[in-house]
Amino acid sequence: MAITWKVVARQWDVDKQRAVLKPATSHPLQGVKDRGMVQTAYSREKKMKKSISQQFINDPLSAILDGPDPLSDLLSAPDPLSAQSGPAGSRKNLDASDDSALNASESRKNSWEQQKAFLLANFTTTATLTFTSSFLQPAETSVVKTQTSVPDRSKTQGMSGSERIRARLEQLDSLDDAGGGLLREVGGLTQSEFILRLTGLKMELTQAWNTDHRVKALKIAIQCVKLLSLSAPEHFYPMKFALVMDILDTLASLVYERLQQKSKKQVSTNGGSDYGLLEAQETARNWFYKVASIRELLPRLYLEASLLPCYSILSVQEGEEAMSRLTRMIRGIGDPLIAAYARMFLCRVGVEVAPRLTHYITENIEDFLLTLKQGLWPEGEADVNMGEDKDALALRVLSPPLEWMLQCLASRAPHHVLQTVFEYCGGEEGLGQNLLVAALLTTFPHNFISNNALPLTHLIAGCSYPGKSQHELVSSLGVCVNDAAPAPQQHLPLLNAVWKLVTRIPLTKDYLSTAGIWLEFTAKHFTAAEVNTLLGDVLKRVRSAHNQEQVPYPVLLKLISTALTNSPDPQSLFPMANFQGVLSVFQRDSVSAGDGVTWGVTEALLNNHPGAFTDPTLVQHLLTLCGALHDSINALTTDDERRQLSHLITTFIRQVDFGRDFEQQLDFYVNARASFSNLDTVLRALVQCVCRLAMATWSVMRSQHTGKTAAFVRACAAYCFITIPSLSMPSIRLKLYLLSGTVALLNGCLGQGDACMKAAIREVLEMAGSQDAETSSQLSESLRSSVSSLASTLIATPDPPDAAPPLYLLRGLTNAVRSYQWPKDTDLQAYLSLSLLNAISASAQDTLPYNIHSVEGNDALYGGDPMVQQEAEQLCTSLLQDILTHIQGLSGVNEKRVGPLAMNTLWSTVTWCDLSQVEMMNTAVFLWSLMLKHSSPQPVAQTKNWLSKRAQQLKDPFLEQLVKHVNLAR
C-alpha cells in the first residue's frame, strides 16, 4: 500500500499557545569436642579397660550397692529420718511440679552452663600436665601405689548384725583405693590430651553404671575428684574444675534418677503400705554412708555435695544441715584456690537443693575473704602463665568463685543480708577489697548498687593494686547507675567524685571508654552545659595525647554517639564549641567504618539535628564520616548494605542547605561527588540536587539571569553532564539527561541543553540493549515512557543553529528507533514509532502546542518554512509504513496484539493526518476494520464516540465520511 503522510494544520487553544514548562515538584528517580575423637581414644585403650573391668564383674561392693544391705536389718527399728519423712510427705516432695520452680531451676542450669563455658574458654594452658588414675595403660605410666583388694562378701555370712555392719564399713574403706589394682601416673600431657582422658573416664563411668557396675562408677568419680587436690598449674585449675564437675554431675544425675525410679515403684501389701519410697530412702542412705566412709577430705566433700539433691527423698531439713556442715568442712582445705572452687561448687548445688537458704552462702563468702588474709600461695610460688604476675593470676582465678557465690546470694537474699555483705568491703584491704568490690558491681542488683553509689565510689578510690584496675571498677559502677539511677540529690556529688577518678586514668583508651559510660549518665540527668564541660575535658585529653599515642577513634566516636542518643535535648549540643571540637579531631583516613560505630554516630547526627545543616564546619565533619563509610565498600559488601549506606548518605546530602549561598552549595556537591563516586544512588541524588539548585537560582532571578547567575547555571548544567556518564544503568542516565537538559533549556543554556538531549538519544540505544537488570516487560514499559517523554520535550527544543535539515533532534531519535534490531515477539518498536509520529506531527504545526519559557521554539525559528513540514511528513510516512508492516506481520501469529495497536494508530492518523488523500482514508478504514475484528466491544465503542465528537468539532467532511463508514460497519 503506497501512502504519504500529509500533516494537517491544527488550531490550539489560545491559553496553551505559550505554556511555560515548569519544573516538576517531584521526580520518579527520587568449646565442644568431637565425640568421634573421644571414641577413638576410648578404642585405643580398650584392652586396658577390658582387663580392669574384669576386676569388677564379681566385685563385692557392687552387691553392696544393689543387693540386700546389712543396714536393712535396721528398718524395723524406729528411724528419725523415716519419722521426719514418711511415705506420704516424701512422695509429695518428689511429685511436686510447680511451674515457677521448674523455670527457676532451668534458669540456674543455664547460668551454670554459661559459667562453665567461661571457665573452659578463659583458663587454658600450654604447660605439661600429670594425670593419675588406675584406668591407664601400664606401658605409658609409672606405678604410684599398690591398692588393697576388697574382701569377699561371702565372708560376712553367718555374722551378727553388728559384725556385718563392721565388716561393711571395712569394705567401704576400700573406696579410697579406687581401682582395685595399681594407681598409675602419666606425665607430660598437653591440655587436649588431659581433656581427652577425662572425657574417656566420663564415658567409662556411664558405661559402668549402665552395666550395673556402680562401684566402678563411684571409684572413677573419686579418682577424678582427687585430680583437684593438685592446684598447680593455677591458671589451668578452673578448667580442670569445670571438667571434673561435669563428671560429678553425670554421677549425681544417674544416682538421683535411680532413686526416683525406686520411689515410684508401687509394692502394696494387705496393709496398703508403700515400700517403693522406703526402698529409695534406704538406697539414698546407703549412698551417703558410702561417701562418708571415704577417708580423704576432698573426694568425700565433693561427692556428698554432688548428691545433695538426694536429700529430697530423705529430709529437706537434713539436706540444709548438710550444707552448713559441708561449709565448715571446707575450712579444712589449706589451699585457698582449692577451697574457693569447693565453695563455688557447694553454692552451685545448694541453690538447687534449698533455693531460699542463704546463711551458708554468707558463711562461705566470709571464709573466702578470711583465707585471702592468710596468704594466697601457701605451697610456694604460683605457676606463672606466660609472664603473668602472681597478683594478676590471683585476681583472674579467684574472681569466678567469689562472683558465683555473690550471684547466688544476690538473687535470693533480702536487702539487709546484701547490706551486710556490702559492709564487708570496708573491713577488707588489698586484693580482698578489690575482689569483693569488683564482684559486687557485677553481681548485685543495679538498684542496690545505685543506692550505695557514693560509698562505692569512695571504696573504689581506696582500692589499690593488686586487683582490677580503677577504670574497670569505675566503668562497672557507671553501667549500674545508667541502668538504675540513684536519688536526684546524689547525682552531682556522685559525678564530681567519679570524675576525679576518671581524670587520673593514665591510658587514653581506658580514659575514653570510662568517660563514655559516665557521659551517658551526665547526658541523662544533667543539661547540655554539663555535657559540654565533660566534652571539653575529653577534648583536652585527646589533644594532649595525640602526639604521644594513637587516638582510639572508634571509642571517641562511640562517646559522641552516647552524648547524642542519651541527651534529652540533643539539638542544643550542635552549636557548642567542645562538641564541634571533638568532631574536628577526626580525619577521613583515621576513621574506620568496620566496627559500626561510625554508622551509629552519623545516623545519630542526622536524626537528632534540627532541620537542615547550615554550619559549614558540621557539614565538613559529616562529610568526613560519610566518606569513611563510603571507603569501607569492597567486593564483600552486599547489595542490601549498599542500599542502606546510600540511603544514609543521600539523607545527609538532602539535609545540607546553605540558603542563598548557591556557590557554596555547589562546592559542597562537587566535594560530595568526589567522595561518593562508588554509589550510583548518591550520584543520582547529587544530579537531582544540582538541578534543583539551578531552578532555585532561576526562581530567585525571576527567569532573568545576570551574567554571574547565567555562568552559575551553566556550571550546574556542566556538573550534571559530567556526572551522569558515571552511572551504570542506561535507563537512569536517560532520565537524568532529560531532566538536566530541560533545566538547562529553561535557564537559557541552549548549548548545554542541546548536548544533554543528544546524549539522551544515544542512551535510548544503550537502554534497548541492556536487559541484565530488567525483564523484557519492564524494559518495554520503561523505554516507552522514556522515549515518549524525550519526544515530547524535543517538540519544544529548538534546533541547533548549524542543524540541517530541520527537526534535527527528532530525526536523530527516529533514526535510533528505526535502526535498532528490536525483538520480533514484541510491539515495542511500533509503540515507539507511534510516540515519534505524534511528536513529529506536533512539531510541524505553525504554532507549537507548548514552548519553554523565554526560549524560542522551531515555530519561531523557521517562521513557517515549508521545509519543516516536508521533513515531518517524510519522517511520519516512514514511521507509519513501519507500523502497518508490523501489524500485517501479526496477522495469523498473535492476533490479540493487533487490536490495541490498530486503535492507537487510528487515533494518531485521525488526529494529525489529512484524510482528503484517498490512501490515508483507506488506511483509516483498514485500521478500523482491524479494530472491529480484534478488539473487545468497549474500546470499539469508545473509539466510535471519539470520532463522532471530533467530526462535530472540526467540521471536516472527510472525517464525517469516515464516521459514516464506521457507523455502517459491523
Salt bridges, closest charged atoms under 4 A:
GLU45 OE2 - ARG197 NH1 3.25
ASP59 OD2 - LYS219 NZ 3.56
ASP66 OD1 - ARG214 NE 2.90
ASP66 OD1 - ARG258 NH2 2.96
ASP69 OD1 - ARG168 NE 3.24
ASP73 OD2 - ARG164 NH1 2.89
ASP79 OD2 - ARG285 NH2 2.94
GLU113 OE1 - LYS116 NZ 3.59
GLU140 OE2 - ARG197 NH2 3.00
ASP176 OD2 - ARG295 NE 3.68
ASP177 OD1 - LYS145 NZ 3.36
GLU204 OE2 - LYS216 NZ 3.14
ASP212 OD1 - ARG214 NH2 2.89
ASP246 OD1 - LYS116 NZ 3.60
ASP246 OD2 - LYS202 NZ 2.77
ASP249 OD1 - ARG348 NH1 2.69
ASP274 OD2 - ARG91 NH2 2.99
GLU279 OE2 - LYS262 NZ 2.94
GLU282 OE1 - ARG285 NH1 3.39
GLU296 OE2 - LYS226 NZ 3.44
GLU304 OE2 - ARG325 NH2 2.47
GLU352 OE2 - ARG348 NH2 3.94
ASP367 OD2 - ARG331 NE 2.87
GLU381 OE1 - LYS390 NZ 3.11
GLU388 OE2 - ARG396 NE 2.96
GLU428 OE2 - LYS373 NZ 3.79
ASP483 OD2 - HIS446 ND1 2.87
ASP510 OD2 - HIS471 NE2 3.50
GLU520 OE2 - LYS524 NZ 3.00
ASP631 OD1 - ARG588 NH2 2.70
ASP631 OD1 - HIS630 ND1 3.35
ASP640 OD1 - ARG643 NH2 3.64
ASP754 OD2 - LYS758 NZ 3.19
GLU763 OE1 - ARG733 NH2 3.01
ASP827 OD1 - HIS886 NE2 2.71
ASP827 OD1 - ARG897 NH2 2.67
GLU871 OE2 - ARG811 NH2 1.74
GLU873 OE2 - LYS6 NZ 3.89
ASP882 OD2 - ARG818 NE 2.68
GLU895 OE1 - HIS934 ND1 3.75
